[in-house]
Amino acid sequence: MPIKPHGGMLVNRIVSGKEKLKLQEKCGQMEKIILNPREVSDLDMIAVGAFSPLYGFMCQAEYLSVVEYGRLPRGFPWTIPITLGVDEKDADKFKAGCDIALYDQKENLLGVLHLHEKYLFDKEKEAKQVFRTTDSAHPGVNYLQKMGKVLLGGPVSMINRPPASPFDNYRLDPIETRTLFKEKGWTKIVAFQTRNPIHRAHEYIQKCALETVEGLLIHPLVGATKKDDIPASVRMDCYKTLIENYYPKDRVVLSIFPAAMRYAGPREAVFHALVRKNYGCTHFIVGRDHAGVGNYYGTYDAQQIFNSFSREEIDIVPLCFEHAFFCKKCNEMATPKTCPHTSGDRISLSGTAVRGMLKDGIMPPEEFSRPEVAKILIENAHNNKSPVVQ
């Protein structure tokens, strides 16, 4: 039996046929909102069921419960607020019970918000609860501080999917990954979340996980990230090259995850796991400082937070790995759990060191990064783009 979606049912908020035409005709008479890239991806993720059991942007009861307890009012674990904010001066024109047309920044009509309520929210409290900091240097806090002070809540209807991206050939919605896994005969599937290139340490923990399941979903996040993260196009080239040369192709699926990055550390780790359950995965890799940034979270906080929920309510199995490295004495990849040797025997480069090497056209050691991946990153660095390795 395939794993059930979070909440028991895969949500579908995409309208079609006569319903689509009717709603589209009405949009010209509606008030409208221009969504930013994160809001566009959130709308799309809600519509295709990736954010099941959500039907729309959160109303106040949902929002307060998630911020305070990391759960929806019905008790389901959910750790990240999914909200739509507007300025107070604009909020007056939106009345509960009305429909609002939603557009992207290029004026493409995407869908409709069926407004149930609008409400003020406490930005400082959300920052403390979700990000564990109010420091504006944190990218998630910075985004929160720039949001409008009024949140609009209610279900959505998607009329048109966001315009095509360069990665559409690698885009599979939850219903499609579930169908693909069934066709392959996979009943145990592990997902790997990434916003960075995959180096030897990541490859090692993926392959360790793959020893215990039937398939691996490499699911890179390609939504909005911070400015100094490696561009998604470069990362996709790295993933494709790595799979082509070093992975069993019949046991790996590469598909993009169009969501935006929050950098919420432990809270986002749970969120990433729950969403991958909606895609049909039964296991989820949680590595060192998952979804972290700077020094805001402890090294293994993202693993420990899963202890706050029961196995039954999370349902997807977190696979927790320590920091991996190449040990010269063991002559293989390892972690502190399996290697008895000292740090002097371990090849584990800092992000700063690798950035410097790539910028200077120097190949990192093969024990750290596959040469094919390093070559792509060096070419990217030479195009005056700043490579990030974490």
N, C-alpha and C positions, 0 to 999 in steps of 0.2 A: 504493500500500500504506500503510495506517495505521501510525504509529509503534508499535513493540513496547513493552509495559509494561517497567518496570525489572526486570531479571532474566529477562525473556522471557515471563512469564505473569501474568495478572491474578488475584491471589489472591481467593478468596471463602470467608469463614469464617462465613457466615450459614447456620444450619441451618433446615430446614423439614420439614413432614410428620411422619411417624412418628418420625424422629430428634429433631425438636424436642420433640414430646410426651414422648418417653422421657426426654430430658435434663431437661426441665422438671419432671417428676415426681421425679427424683432430687435436685433442688436443695434440697428441704426437709431432706434428711439430710446435706447438705454443710456444711462450715465456710463462712463467708461474709466478704466484704470490701465495705465501702462505699466506692465510688470518688468522688474529687473531680471537679470539672468537667473538668480537663485529662485525667484518666485515662479519663473517660467518652468524651471526643472521640477519644482515642488508640485505645480499644477499637473504636469505630465506624469509624475510619479504617482500622484493620487489617482489620476484617471485610469492608468493601466493596472492598478492594483498593487504596485510595488510597496505602497504605504498602507496596505490593508492592516487594520480595519477602518482606516480613515476614509470618509466620503467627501471631505472638503477641508478647508482651512478651519482651524480649531475655534470653537465657541468658548465662552469664558469658563464654563465648568470643566471642559476638557483641558484647557490651557492651565488653569490653576492646579488641577490634579497632577498633570505631567510635571510642572515646575516643582511642586512641593514634594510629590511622592514618587515620581518616575513611573506613574501608572495612569491609564485612562480611568474615567469614573466607573466603568464596569469591572475594573480590577486588572485588565490586561496590562502587562508591562509595556511601557512606551516612555522613552527617556528624553526625546528631543521635541520641543514645541514646533509645530508646523503652522506658521501664522502669516497673515497678510496685513501689513501695517500701512496706514495713511496719515498724512498730516492733519492736525485738528481743523485747520481751515477748509480742508477738502472733505472732512468727514461729515459735515453738516448736510451735504447734498445727497448722502446715502441714507436711505430710510429702511429700517427693518421690514422685511417682506418684499422688497424690491429686487430686481435682477440687475446685475452690473456686468457689462461687457468687458472682457479681459483681452488685452492686446500685448504683443511684445514691443520692443523698442523700435522696430521697423514698421509698426502699425499693422502687423499681421494679426487678424482675428484668431484667437485661440479658443475661447470658451466663455462661459458665464458663471458668475458667482451668484447663487441664490441666497441673498443675505438674510441670515436669521437674527444676528445681533451685532452690535458694535460696542466696544468697551475699552476703557483705559487699562494700561498695565504698568507694572512696576519693573522698569528696566534693570535697576540695580539688584533687585531680588532675583530676577531671572539670571543675570550674570553670575551672581554668587552661587546659585543652585546648580545651574547647568555647566558653567565654565570654571567654577571654583575661584573666580577672580573678577575684580571690577577694573582691572588694568586695561586701558584703551589700546595698549600695544598688542594685546591678544586679538587676533583677527576676528574671532567670533564676537568678542565684546565690542570691537570697533564697529562691526556691522550693526550690532544691536543698538548702539548709541546713535547711529545715523538713521535708524528706522523712524517712521512716523509714530506718534504717541497713541494712536487709536488703532485697535485691531478689529478687523472685519471677519466674522465667522459665519460659516454656512457651507452646505454641499456645493459641489461644482459640477458643471457639465462641459466636457471638452468637445468642441466643434471641429477644430483642426489641430492636428499634432504640430509641434514646433517645426519650422522649416528644416529641410534635410541638412545633415552635418557630414563632414568628411568620413565619419565613422559608421555611417548607417548600415554598411555591410556587416558590421559587428554588433548591431543592436538587436537584442532579443528581449521582448517583454516577458513578464513572469509566465504568462500562459504559453509562450513559445519555448522557454527553457524547460518548463515542465513537460511539454510535449516531446522535446528533444531527448530529455533524460529517459522518458518512457520508451521511446524508439530505440535507444541504445541499451535498454534493459538495466539501467542503473537504478538502484534503490538507495544507495548510500553515496552522497555527493558532498564534497568539501568545497567551500568557497574561500577564495583569498581576495581580500580587499587591498587595493593599493592606489596610491596617488604618486608613487615614485617608480623609477626603474627597478627591475628585479635583479638583484645581485646574488652572489653565491649563497649568502646567508638565507635570503628569501627562498631561493631555489631549494636549498636543503630542507627547510621546514615544510615546504609544499610537498616534496617527494617523500618525506617521512609520513606526512598525513596521507598521501596517496597509497602508501603501503597498506592502509587500514580500510580504505573505501574503494569504490569502483570508478569514480570519476572526479576530476578536478575542474572547478569553474574559476578561471582567472578573470576577475571582475573589476577592472580598473575604473576608478571614478574619473569621469571626464566633464563633470559640471564645473561650476565656478570654484576656483582655488585662489590662494594668495598669489601675488604678482611674481614672487621669486620661485614658485614651484616650476618644475620642468613642464613645458607645454605638452598637452595631451598628444599632439601629433608625433612628437619625438618619442614619448613613452610608448605609444602604440607600435612604432617601428622597433623599439627594443623588445617588446613582448612577442611580436611576430617572429623576429629573428631568433629569440631564445627558444620558442616552441618548435620552430623549424629544425633547430640543430640539437636540442638537448632533452626534449620531452617525447613520450610516447603519444603520437598524435591521436590515436584512437581512444585515449583516456583523458584528453584535455579539451575543454571548450573555452575559447576566448570570446568574451562578450562585454560590451561597455556598460557601465553603471552611470546613467546620466545625472545623478543627484549632485547637489552642491556640497562642498566640504564645510563642516562647521568648526572643526578643530576642538571638539568638546571632550577629547580624551575618553575617560571611562564611560561617560554617558553615551558618547557616539559609538563606542565599541558595542554596547548592547543594541543600540539602534541599527548598526550595520548588520549585526547577527539576525535580528528580527526581520529585517528587510530581505536578507538572503534566504530566510525560510520561505518568504512569499515567492521567491524565484524557484523554490523546489529543493533547496539544499538542506541536507540533514546535519551537516557539520560545518563549523566556521573556525578558521584559524585566527587566534588572537595572539599577536606577537608583543614584543617589547614596545612600550609607549604607544600603543595603538591610538591613532587619530590625535596624537599629541602635537604640541608645538612649544618651542622654548623650554622653560623649566617649570611649567605650571602644574605638572602631574608627576607622581612618582612612577618609577620605571615599570612597575607591574600593577599599578592601580587599575588599569583597564581589564586585567584578568580577575582581580579580586572583587570587582563590582558584581560579577556574575553570582557571587555567593549571596547577594542580597535577594535573589529570586530563586524559586524552587526549580528543579529540573523539569517538572511537568509544565509549568507555566511559560518557561522560555522555550522548551521543546527542542530547539536546535541545539546540538552539542558543541560547546566551545572547546577547541583544542588549543591549549595554552603552551606556548614555547618560550624558552629563555633565549637570550641573545646567542646567536650562532656565529661561528668563526672557523677559520682553518687552523688546525694545530700542526705545527711542523714536526713534533715528536710523534703524535698519533698518525701523522701523514694523511689526514682526512678532515672533513667538516665535522664539527662537534658543537656541544653546548657545555656550560658548566656542570650539567647533570651527568655527562658522559665522559668528560675529559678531566684527568687528574693534574694536568700540567699548569705551569704558571703563565701569567700574562705575557712574559717575554717570549714564550713559545707560540703565542697566538697571533695570527694576522687578522687584525680588526682595525680598519682605518677610520678615522673621524671624518664626518662630512666635510669639514673645512679642508682637511688634507686632500681628500679626493677632488674637491672643487678646484684646488690649486693645481693638481696634476692634470686634470682634464683641460683646464684653461691654458696650460703650458704645452699641451699636446703630448703629455706623458701618459703612457698606458699604465693603469693601476696593475698590481700583481694579479696574475690569473687566479690565484687563490681567493681574491676578493671579488673580481668581476670577470665574466666571460669576455674574451677579447672582442667578439662581435658587438656586444653591448657597449663596451668602452669606446669602440670606434665611432658608433653613432653619437655618443655623448660628446666626444671630442669634436666631431664635425659641428654639432650644435653649439658648442662653446666658441668655435671659430666663427660662427655666424653672429657673434656678439650677444648670445643669449646666455644668461647665467644659469649653469647647471646646479641642481640641488640634489644632494644625496643624503638620505637620513637612514 
